């Protein structure tokens, strides 16, 4: 299985998910996390015996990383993509990731409800208002509407936690 992950704050916060996904992937599969804070996670990944076997670290902007992967000839070869990154760029990640997915491949898009603010902007508490901007909310609303009508995919939105959309490329 070939997958790509773009965690928002790097694997410093999402390392457990990366390790779990990599453990269940055959040796021929790789995770390609982007924008990583390499501190404790590097030690954790090394101790998990996955550091060099299944994880291909890419440093830099996710859009450039995706472009490079596509230009390397990998378009249409990925089984799975997980997106949890800066919300204003989700549409770019969606389009580029869709190019990477094979027909039948799955994309998981995290935080699609933004704590309910996508439906009702007044639901955010003071702490969340400092972290989620009007631009984030607008970008997520626009992407949700786009995916719902995109003829290239089947989709379902799971209203759990902060919202997760699963997309299957047709």
C-alpha positions in Angstrom: 0.0 0.0 0.0 1.4 3.4 -0.9 0.2 6.3 1.1 0.9 9.9 1.8 0.2 11.9 5.0 0.3 15.6 5.6 -0.1 16.2 9.3 -0.9 19.8 10.4 1.6 20.3 13.2 4.0 17.7 12.0 4.3 14.2 13.5 5.3 15.7 16.8 1.6 15.7 17.6 0.5 13.0 15.2 3.3 10.5 15.6 1.1 7.7 17.1 -1.1 7.7 14.0 1.9 7.6 11.6 3.4 4.7 13.5 0.1 2.8 13.7 -0.5 3.3 10.0 3.0 2.2 9.1 2.9 -0.9 11.2 -0.1 -2.1 9.3 1.4 -1.4 5.9 3.5 -3.9 4.0 7.2 -3.3 3.6 6.6 -2.1 0.0 4.4 0.8 1.3 5.6 4.1 2.6 4.2 7.1 4.5 5.4 10.5 3.3 4.7 12.9 6.1 5.4 16.6 5.4 6.3 19.5 7.6 7.8 17.6 10.5 9.0 18.8 13.8 11.8 16.3 14.4 12.4 15.9 18.1 10.9 13.1 20.1 9.1 11.5 17.1 12.4 10.7 15.4 13.4 8.7 18.5 10.0 7.1 18.7 10.0 6.1 15.0 13.5 4.7 15.3 12.5 2.6 18.4 9.5 1.4 16.5 11.8 0.0 13.7 10.0 1.9 11.1 12.1 5.0 10.6 14.0 3.8 7.5 11.7 1.0 6.4 8.4 2.6 5.7 8.6 6.3 6.2 10.0 8.6 3.6 10.5 12.0 5.2 9.9 15.1 3.0 10.7 18.5 4.4 9.2 21.7 3.0 5.8 23.0 1.8 3.3 20.2 1.2 2.2 21.7 -2.1 5.7 21.5 -3.4 6.1 18.0 -2.1 3.0 16.9 -3.8 4.1 18.5 -7.1 7.4 16.8 -6.9 5.8 13.4 -6.2 3.4 13.9 -9.2 6.3 15.0 -11.4 8.3 11.9 -10.5 5.7 9.9 -12.3 3.7 8.7 -9.3 0.4 10.1 -10.4 -2.4 7.4 -10.1 -0.3 5.1 -7.9 -1.3 5.9 -4.3 -3.8 3.8 -2.4 -4.4 6.2 0.5 -3.9 9.9 1.3 -4.5 11.5 4.7 -4.9 15.3 4.9 -4.6 17.3 8.1 -2.8 20.5 7.3 -3.3 24.2 7.0 -7.0 24.6 6.2 -6.6 27.4 3.7 -4.6 25.1 1.4 -6.9 22.1 1.7 -8.3 22.6 -1.9 -4.8 22.5 -3.3 -4.0 19.4 -1.3 -7.3 17.8 -2.4 -6.6 18.4 -6.1 -3.0 17.3 -6.0 -3.8 14.3 -3.8 -6.6 13.3 -6.2 -4.0 13.2 -9.0 -1.9 10.8 -6.9 -4.7 8.4 -6.1 -5.3 5.4 -8.2 -8.9 4.7 -9.2 -10.5 3.1 -6.1 -7.9 4.9 -3.8 -9.1 6.6 -0.7 -8.5 10.0 0.7 -9.2 10.9 4.4 -9.7 14.6 5.1 -9.6 15.6 8.7 -11.2 18.6 10.5 -13.9 19.1 7.8 -16.4 20.5 10.4 -13.9 22.7 12.3 -15.6 22.1 15.7 -19.0 22.9 14.1 -17.9 26.3 12.8 -18.4 25.3 9.2 -22.1 25.1 10.0 -22.4 27.8 12.6 -19.5 30.3 13.0 -20.7 31.3 16.5 -20.1 28.0 18.1 -16.3 28.5 18.7 -15.2 29.2 22.2 -12.5 31.8 23.0 -9.6 29.3 22.7 -10.8 28.0 19.3 -11.4 31.5 17.9 -7.7 32.1 18.3 -6.8 29.0 16.3 -9.5 28.9 13.6 -9.8 32.0 11.3 -12.7 33.1 9.1 -10.5 32.2 6.2 -10.1 28.7 7.5 -13.9 28.3 7.9 -14.6 29.8 4.4 -12.0 27.5 2.8 -13.4 24.4 4.5 -17.0 25.3 3.5 -15.9 25.8 -0.1 -14.0 22.5 -0.2 -16.9 20.6 1.4 -19.3 21.9 -1.2 -16.8 21.1 -4.0 -16.3 17.5 -2.8 -20.1 16.9 -2.4 -20.6 17.7 -6.1 -17.3 16.4 -7.5 -18.2 13.7 -10.2 -14.6 12.3 -9.9 -15.3 10.8 -6.4 -17.7 9.1 -4.1 -17.6 10.7 -0.7 -19.1 10.5 2.8 -18.6 12.9 5.7 -18.4 11.4 9.2 -19.7 13.8 11.9 -17.3 12.4 14.5 -15.0 14.6 16.6 -14.0 17.4 14.3 -15.4 15.8 11.2 -13.7 13.4 8.7 -14.5 13.1 5.0 -13.7 9.9 3.2 -13.3 10.2 -0.6 -13.0 7.3 -3.0 -11.6 8.2 -6.4 -13.7 6.8 -9.2 
